[in-house]
Amino acid sequence: GIPFAVLPTLETGVDGKKVWVKRGEEKRYVQARVAENGRFQINITAALQEVRYHLERNSSTSLCVIALTKYELFETRSDLFVAGMASGNQRIAVFSILRFDPNLTFSSEFWHDVRKVSKPMAKSKTDRLIFERSAKLLVHETMHLLGLDHCIYFECAMNGSGHLEEDFRQPMSLCPICLRKIKLLTNCDIVERYQRLVEFYNEVEMKKEVKWVSERLNLFV
């Protein structure tokens, strides 16, 4: 498979009405909007610029770099939010995972109106759900950066979606057609890939995915 690494965190904070991102010891102010209640959103173009800087400084030989943030993003003043954006020609992407949290509700009118639900899910279940949703996002967007388009043939991790509910319903796995594309792009061993996926899914206790991949592995023996 393709090797990966977790790069250093981009430290972010707020000084009054200004949002900053640290580059080394330097605080660099970025385009953002800050509400009276203290909530803020970072402009998606500014966020991509910081990821690009991170790529050039820390991992210039990478095929791609994807940044995940707990902060919300926006592109234009009329946006409630932007889930994220990929720049394939620059090999970078940034996505917000805040709306993956099942214990938050979001206004359909005001971007800064974010509230906690009255009966929150247990922390362990919340953490697991956010992790699984984030993992699915990383699979989908990494495939885009490698050149794959949306899948229109089967239920697949590369299906397109119009809203978060569709995202959440999509499977974690690739269909046979997209799997073949990845095989051609990376020359990976399909059996070895599935074996490593079983190990990973067992490690993070994703039982549904363990069952699905194990059933596919059984077809090879």
Salt bridges, closest charged atoms under 4 A:
ASP15 OD2 - LYS27 NZ 3.72
GLU36 OE2 - LYS17 NZ 3.20
GLU50 OE1 - ARG23 NE 2.99
GLU50 OE2 - ARG28 NE 2.84
GLU56 OE2 - ARG52 NE 3.16
GLU72 OE2 - ARG99 NE 2.66
ASP113 OD1 - ARG115 NE 2.84
ASP127 OD2 - LYS123 NZ 2.62
GLU165 OE1 - HIS163 ND1 3.20
GLU205 OE1 - ARG128 NH2 3.06
GLU215 OE2 - LYS211 NZ 2.62
GLU215 OE1 - ARG216 NH1 3.24
